[in-house]
Amino acid sequence: MGKGKSDDAKKVKRKGNTKMQLKRNIGYFDGVSFIIGSIVGAGIFVSPTGVLKHSLLNVGVALVIWTASGLVSLMGSLCYAELGTALPFSGGEYSHIKRGLGSLPAFMFIWTSVFTKPASNAARALLFAEYATQPFYGICPAPEVLKKCLALAVLWSLGILNGRSVKMAAWVQTVFTLLKMMALSIIAVSGIVLLVGGRKETLARFEDMFNSEMPNVSQIAEAFFQGLYAYGGWWSLNYMAEEMKNPSRNIPLTVMTAVPAVIVFYLLVNISYLTVLTPKEIVSSVAVAVTWADRVIPSVAWIIPLSVAVSIFGALNSSMFTLGRLSYAGSQAGHLPVLISMLSVHTCTPAPAMIFSTTIASIFIIPSDLLMLTNYFGFSAWLMIGLTCASLIVLRYREPNLHRPYKVFLPVPFMMVAMSFFLVLAPIIWSPNLQYVYAFLFMLGSFIVYLPFVHFKMHFAFLDKITCHLQLLLEVSPADGSAESKHE
């Protein structure tokens, strides 16, 4: 690398006197919006049929499953609250696994996440495009090219937004969370009103909730899978712990507000669906909320498809934000190229990390076949949750003097570890598929990359030149030291 270029790169860092670190811009309400926004996507509007179907249309069992899934999610989020307050660093599970279990499991996590999380974002963007374009085409399908172009536009709009301003990204998240919760409130309140003044056959559906056929153990487990999937996203807050104001107080408080609120809303919305529609109608409906709206508010039924698009957009914004922080944390630890851990000299945001994660998500949008592969990585999310809760247990015994502003009841992480490994193994045992083998081989492939590039620190000089040029182009600079390195 030439001396002139090196000096220029150093000047990039000296531009202005601001300290190059992530700023604590996320408050309590922002945190609540991010968690609710991450959990509540299209599922509750479109197809809350999985739980009911696997419960054999038994209304009582289905509502118990929704409650139990929410309580498991709450238990997991309380475990994460302890880790987030004790180790308030960017990167969520990645940072906690690295501290508790070591560098190799953490690298396996980020290796898998760099593949699965952008693919999930691509799927969300395509689903948003589907709902946003459909009103203009009526019963005809919208052109695939149009949907893909719109999905790319949404991805890059949110990527740029999150790369430029944390405050603006948090504001967008709050607005879209409020909009989706208003839509859920319309469904929930309407359901309560209809139930209170309901007909005899409607009330009988709830009075004899458990009287229909009872599902067996494997069917209950399948229903439980569907319920847990609907609550996915409760882990998102820990990705932004380094940017939370007063994390010791706000992380536990945010979790204890957001997750129970989602549980209550999910139960009320499901009761509302069951008040208006029979279990058979719900299971056979392509989009339950749309069918519900056609019955209850036909003159303004268009609100529901619009609400689905709004809900997906909010969930995508939250997911883009957290993925950027994961890439940033992985780069700081030397598990991704160093450029990704640099911050914009103008805004102190991880702009390169956002560009990196958005680019990968964009690649997944172009050939849709790749998205099908990610369905077989569902087990990996629960594997990482299990490893994270195991990290909590290890740290309790290995670092008993670590300052923990909040401590979860110790049997809870043990239960979460057991639950996680059951959820990893069950789908593979019940419905074995060659794609699961490919997914495991992909995860094991992380060892091939880890050994030369991380363990033995293999380095190529030409990469320094590329990094220098990109650093000057993007006007980014290395952070002044991560919160984690200072803690250690």
C-alpha positions in Angstrom: 0.0 0.0 0.0 1.5 3.4 -1.0 2.3 5.9 1.6 0.1 8.6 0.1 -2.9 6.4 0.2 -2.1 5.3 3.7 -1.9 9.0 4.8 -5.2 9.7 3.1 -6.9 6.8 4.9 -5.7 8.2 8.2 -7.0 11.6 7.4 -10.5 10.0 6.9 -10.4 9.0 10.5 -9.1 12.5 11.7 -12.0 14.3 9.9 -13.9 15.9 12.7 -13.3 15.4 16.4 -16.1 13.0 17.1 -15.2 9.7 18.8 -15.6 6.8 16.3 -18.1 4.6 18.2 -21.7 3.5 17.9 -23.9 6.0 19.7 -26.4 5.1 22.3 -29.5 6.4 20.4 -32.0 3.7 21.1 -34.4 4.3 24.0 -37.0 2.1 25.7 -39.9 2.8 23.2 -37.5 2.3 20.3 -36.5 -1.1 21.8 -40.2 -2.1 22.3 -40.9 -1.1 18.6 -37.9 -3.2 17.4 -38.9 -6.3 19.2 -42.6 -6.1 18.3 -41.7 -5.1 14.8 -39.4 -8.1 14.5 -41.9 -10.6 15.8 -45.1 -9.4 14.1 -44.7 -10.0 10.4 -47.2 -11.3 7.8 -47.9 -14.6 9.6 -50.6 -13.5 12.0 -52.4 -11.7 9.2 -52.0 -14.3 6.5 -51.8 -17.9 7.8 -52.3 -18.5 11.5 -53.7 -21.8 10.3 -50.7 -24.1 11.1 -51.4 -24.2 14.8 -55.1 -24.9 14.3 -54.5 -27.5 11.6 -52.0 -29.5 13.6 -54.3 -29.2 16.7 -57.0 -31.1 14.6 -59.2 -28.0 14.7 -59.4 -28.2 18.5 -59.9 -24.6 19.5 -58.8 -25.1 23.1 -55.6 -26.9 22.2 -54.8 -24.2 19.6 -55.1 -21.4 22.1 -53.1 -23.3 24.7 -50.3 -23.8 22.0 -50.3 -20.0 21.2 -50.0 -19.2 24.9 -47.3 -21.9 25.5 -45.3 -20.7 22.5 -45.4 -17.2 23.8 -44.2 -18.2 27.2 -41.3 -20.2 25.7 -40.4 -17.1 23.7 -40.6 -15.0 26.9 -38.3 -17.4 28.8 -35.8 -17.2 25.9 -36.0 -13.4 25.8 -35.3 -13.2 29.6 -32.2 -15.4 29.2 -31.1 -13.0 26.5 -31.9 -10.0 28.8 -29.3 -11.3 31.3 -26.7 -11.7 28.6 -27.6 -8.3 27.0 -27.2 -6.4 30.3 -24.1 -8.2 31.4 -22.4 -8.0 27.9 -24.0 -5.0 26.1 -22.2 -5.5 22.8 -23.4 -5.5 19.2 -23.9 -8.8 17.6 -26.5 -10.5 19.8 -26.1 -14.3 20.0 -22.8 -14.1 18.2 -21.1 -12.0 20.9 -22.5 -14.2 23.7 -21.5 -17.5 22.1 -18.0 -16.1 21.5 -17.6 -15.1 25.1 -19.2 -18.2 26.6 -18.2 -21.0 24.2 -15.3 -19.6 22.2 -14.3 -18.4 18.8 -15.1 -21.5 16.7 -18.8 -21.9 17.6 -19.2 -18.1 17.2 -17.6 -18.4 13.7 -20.0 -21.2 12.8 -22.9 -19.0 13.9 -21.8 -16.0 11.7 -21.0 -18.3 8.8 -24.5 -19.7 8.9 -26.2 -16.4 9.6 -24.5 -14.6 6.7 -26.3 -17.1 4.5 -29.7 -17.6 6.2 -30.5 -14.1 7.5 -30.0 -12.2 4.2 -32.1 -15.0 2.6 -34.8 -14.4 5.1 -34.7 -10.6 4.3 -34.9 -11.4 0.6 -38.0 -13.6 1.2 -39.6 -10.8 3.2 -38.8 -8.2 0.5 -40.4 -10.5 -2.2 -43.5 -11.0 0.0 -43.8 -7.3 0.5 -43.6 -6.8 -3.3 -46.3 -9.5 -3.7 -48.8 -7.6 -1.5 -47.8 -4.2 -2.7 -48.3 -5.0 -6.4 -51.3 -7.3 -6.2 -54.0 -4.5 -5.9 -52.9 -3.2 -9.3 -53.3 -6.5 -11.0 -56.6 -7.8 -9.5 -56.9 -11.6 -9.9 -54.0 -11.7 -12.3 -50.5 -12.4 -10.9 -48.0 -9.5 -11.0 -45.0 -9.9 -13.3 -42.0 -11.6 -11.6 -39.6 -8.9 -12.9 -41.7 -6.1 -11.4 -41.8 -7.9 -8.0 -38.1 -8.5 -8.0 -37.3 -4.9 -8.9 -39.6 -3.6 -6.2 -38.1 -6.0 -3.6 -34.6 -4.8 -4.6 -35.7 -1.2 -4.3 -37.1 -1.8 -0.8 -34.0 -3.7 0.4 -31.7 -0.9 -0.8 -33.9 1.9 0.5 -33.9 0.3 4.0 -30.2 -0.6 3.7 -29.3 3.0 3.0 -31.6 4.3 5.7 -30.1 2.0 8.3 -26.5 2.8 7.1 -27.1 6.6 7.4 -29.1 7.2 10.5 -29.9 5.1 13.5 -32.4 7.7 14.8 -34.3 7.7 11.4 -34.3 3.9 11.3 -35.7 3.8 14.8 -38.3 6.4 13.9 -39.4 4.4 10.8 -39.6 1.3 13.0 -41.8 3.0 15.6 -44.2 4.4 13.0 -44.6 1.1 11.2 -45.0 -0.8 14.5 -47.8 1.5 15.6 -49.5 1.1 12.2 -49.4 -2.7 12.3 -50.5 -2.7 16.0 -53.5 -0.5 15.0 -54.5 -3.0 12.4 -54.2 -5.9 14.9 -56.2 -3.8 17.4 -59.0 -3.4 14.9 -59.2 -7.2 14.5 -58.9 -7.8 18.2 -61.4 -5.2 19.4 -63.9 -6.2 16.7 -63.6 -9.8 17.8 -64.3 -8.9 21.5 -67.4 -6.8 20.5 -68.7 -9.6 18.3 -68.0 -12.2 20.9 -69.8 -10.3 23.7 -72.9 -9.9 21.5 -72.3 -13.1 19.7 -74.7 -15.8 18.5 -75.2 -19.1 20.4 -73.1 -21.1 17.9 -70.2 -18.7 18.2 -70.2 -18.8 22.0 -70.6 -22.6 21.9 -67.3 -22.8 20.0 -65.5 -21.4 23.0 -67.6 -23.0 25.7 -66.8 -26.5 24.4 -63.2 -25.7 23.3 -61.7 -29.0 24.2 -64.6 -31.3 23.2 -63.4 -32.0 19.6 -60.8 -34.6 18.7 -57.5 -34.3 20.6 -54.2 -34.3 18.7 -51.5 -36.9 19.5 -48.0 -35.9 20.8 -46.3 -35.5 17.4 -49.2 -33.3 16.2 -49.0 -31.1 19.3 -45.2 -30.8 18.6 -45.9 -29.8 15.0 -48.4 -27.2 16.2 -45.9 -26.0 18.7 -43.3 -25.5 15.9 -45.8 -23.3 14.1 -46.5 -21.2 17.1 -42.8 -20.7 17.9 -42.2 -19.7 14.3 -44.9 -17.0 14.7 -43.0 -15.6 17.7 -39.6 -15.6 15.9 -37.7 -12.3 16.3 -37.8 -12.0 20.1 -34.0 -12.3 20.1 -33.5 -9.1 18.1 -32.9 -6.6 20.9 -29.5 -8.0 21.9 -28.1 -7.1 18.4 -28.4 -3.4 19.3 -27.4 -3.6 23.0 -24.3 -1.5 22.4 -26.6 1.3 21.1 -29.3 1.1 23.9 -29.6 4.0 26.3 -29.1 2.7 29.9 -29.1 -1.0 28.8 -29.0 -2.3 32.4 -32.5 -1.0 32.9 -34.0 -0.8 29.4 -33.2 -4.3 28.0 -35.1 -6.3 30.7 -37.9 -3.6 30.8 -38.2 -3.7 27.0 -38.4 -7.5 26.9 -40.9 -7.7 29.7 -43.1 -5.1 27.9 -42.9 -6.3 24.2 -43.1 -10.1 24.4 -46.2 -10.2 26.8 -47.9 -7.6 24.6 -47.4 -9.7 21.5 -48.7 -12.8 23.4 -51.9 -10.9 24.4 -52.4 -9.5 20.8 -51.9 -12.9 19.2 -54.4 -14.5 21.5 -57.0 -11.8 21.0 -56.5 -11.8 17.2 -56.9 -15.6 17.1 -60.1 -15.4 19.2 -61.4 -12.8 16.8 -60.8 -15.0 13.8 -62.5 -17.9 15.6 -65.5 -15.6 16.5 -66.1 -14.7 12.8 -64.9 -17.9 11.0 -65.3 -21.6 11.8 -62.0 -23.6 12.3 -62.5 -25.2 8.9 -62.9 -21.8 7.2 -59.7 -20.6 8.9 -57.7 -23.6 7.8 -59.0 -23.4 4.2 -58.4 -19.7 3.9 -55.3 -18.4 1.9 -55.2 -15.2 3.9 -57.3 -15.4 7.1 -57.3 -11.7 7.9 -58.6 -10.8 4.4 -61.4 -13.4 4.7 -62.2 -12.0 8.2 -62.3 -8.4 6.8 -64.6 -9.4 4.0 -67.1 -10.6 6.6 -66.7 -7.9 9.2 -65.7 -4.7 7.4 -66.4 -5.3 3.7 -66.5 -1.6 2.7 -62.9 -1.1 4.0 -61.5 -4.6 3.6 -58.6 -3.2 1.6 -57.1 -2.1 5.0 -56.0 -5.6 5.7 -53.8 -6.3 2.6 -52.3 -2.8 3.1 -51.7 -3.7 6.8 -49.9 -6.9 5.7 -47.5 -4.9 3.5 -46.9 -2.4 6.3 -46.2 -5.2 8.7 -43.7 -6.9 6.4 -42.0 -3.6 5.8 -41.6 -3.0 9.5 -40.3 -6.5 10.1 -37.8 -6.1 7.2 -36.5 -2.8 8.6 -35.9 -4.4 12.0 -34.2 -7.4 10.4 -32.0 -5.3 8.2 -30.9 -3.3 11.3 -30.0 -6.3 13.3 -28.2 -8.1 10.5 -26.0 -5.0 10.0 -25.0 -5.1 13.6 -24.2 -8.9 13.4 -21.8 -8.3 10.4 -20.2 -5.3 12.3 -19.6 -7.4 15.4 -18.2 -10.3 13.4 -15.8 -8.1 11.6 -14.6 -6.5 14.9 -13.7 -10.0 16.1 -11.7 -10.8 12.9 -14.3 -13.2 11.5 -15.2 -11.0 8.5 -13.2 -8.5 6.4 -12.0 -5.6 8.5 -13.7 -3.0 6.3 -17.1 -4.2 7.6 -16.3 -3.1 11.1 -15.6 0.5 10.1 -18.0 3.4 10.8 -19.0 6.3 8.7 -17.0 9.4 9.7 -20.1 11.6 9.2 -22.8 9.6 11.1 -20.9 6.9 13.2 -23.1 4.2 11.7 -21.8 0.8 10.4 -22.4 1.8 6.7 -20.1 -0.9 5.3 -21.8 -3.6 7.3 -25.2 -2.5 5.9 -23.9 -2.5 2.4 -22.4 -6.0 2.9 -25.6 -7.5 4.3 -27.9 -5.8 1.8 -25.7 -6.9 -1.2 -26.0 -10.6 -0.1 -29.8 -10.3 0.4 -30.0 -8.8 -3.1 -28.2 -11.8 -4.6 -30.9 -14.1 -3.1 -33.7 -12.2 -4.7 -32.4 -12.7 -8.3 -32.6 -16.6 -8.4 -35.7 -17.5 -6.3 -34.5 -21.2 -6.1 -31.9 -20.2 -3.5 -34.7 -19.2 -1.1 -36.1 -22.7 -1.1 -32.8 -24.0 0.3 -33.1 -21.7 3.3 -36.2 -23.6 4.5 -33.9 -26.4 5.6 -31.9 -24.1 7.8 -34.8 -23.5 10.1 -33.3 -25.8 12.7 -30.1 -23.7 12.8 -31.9 -20.8 14.4 -32.9 -23.0 17.4 -29.4 -24.5 17.4 -27.9 -21.0 17.9 -30.5 -20.2 20.6 -29.5 -23.4 22.4 -25.8 -22.5 22.2 -26.6 -18.9 23.4 -28.5 -20.2 26.5 -25.7 -22.7 27.1 -23.3 -19.7 27.0 -25.3 -18.1 29.8 -25.0 -21.3 31.9 -21.2 -21.5 31.2 -20.7 -17.8 32.1 -22.6 -18.2 35.4 -20.1 -20.8 36.5 -16.9 -19.6 34.8 -17.4 -15.8 35.5 -19.5 -15.7 38.7 -18.3 -12.1 39.5 -19.3 -10.7 36.1 -21.6 -7.7 36.8 -25.2 -8.9 36.0 -27.7 -6.1 36.4 -30.5 -8.6 35.7 -30.3 -12.4 36.5 -32.8 -14.9 35.1 -33.9 -17.9 37.3 -31.1 -20.5 36.5 -33.5 -23.4 35.6 -34.9 -21.3 32.8 -31.8 -21.4 30.5 -31.4 -25.2 31.2 -35.0 -25.6 30.0 -34.3 -23.4 26.9 -31.2 -25.6 26.1 -33.3 -28.8 26.3 -36.1 -27.2 24.3 -33.7 -25.9 21.6 -32.1 -29.3 21.0 -35.5 -31.0 20.8 -36.6 -28.4 18.2 -33.4 -29.0 16.2 -33.6 -32.8 16.2 -37.4 -33.3 15.9 -38.0 -32.1 12.3 -34.9 -34.0 11.1 -36.1 -37.3 12.8 -39.7 -36.9 11.8 -39.2 -35.9 8.2 -35.7 -36.8 7.2 -34.6 -35.1 4.0 -31.4 -35.0 2.0 -31.5 -31.1 2.2 -30.9 -31.3 5.9 -27.6 -33.1 5.2 -26.6 -30.3 2.8 -27.4 -27.7 5.5 -25.3 -29.6 8.0 -22.4 -29.9 5.5 -22.7 -26.1 4.9 -22.4 -25.4 8.6 -19.4 -27.8 8.9 -17.8 -26.0 6.0 -17.2 -23.1 8.4 -14.2 -25.2 9.8 -12.5 -25.2 6.4 -12.6 -21.3 6.3 -11.9 -20.9 10.1 -8.6 -22.8 10.2 -6.6 -20.9 7.6 -8.1 -17.4 7.9 -9.0 -17.1 11.6 -6.9 -19.6 13.5 -3.7 -19.3 11.4 -4.5 -15.7 10.4 -3.7 -16.2 6.7 -3.5 -12.8 5.1 -3.2 -11.4 1.5 -1.4 -8.0 1.0 -3.6 -7.1 -2.0 -6.7 -7.1 0.3 -5.1 -4.2 2.2 -5.0 -2.1 -1.0 -8.6 -2.9 -1.7 -9.6 -2.1 1.8 -7.8 1.3 1.7 -9.5 2.3 -1.6 -12.9 1.3 -0.3 -12.3 3.1 3.0 -11.5 6.3 1.1 -14.4 5.9 -1.3 -17.0 5.2 1.5 -15.4 7.7 3.9 -15.3 5.2 6.8 -12.9 4.7 9.6 -12.1 2.0 12.2 -14.0 2.3 15.5 -12.0 3.6 18.4 -12.4 0.3 20.2 -15.4 -1.8 20.7 -17.3 -1.9 23.9 -16.4 -5.6 24.2 -12.6 -5.0 24.0 -12.9 -2.4 26.7 -14.9 -4.7 28.9 -12.3 -7.4 28.6 
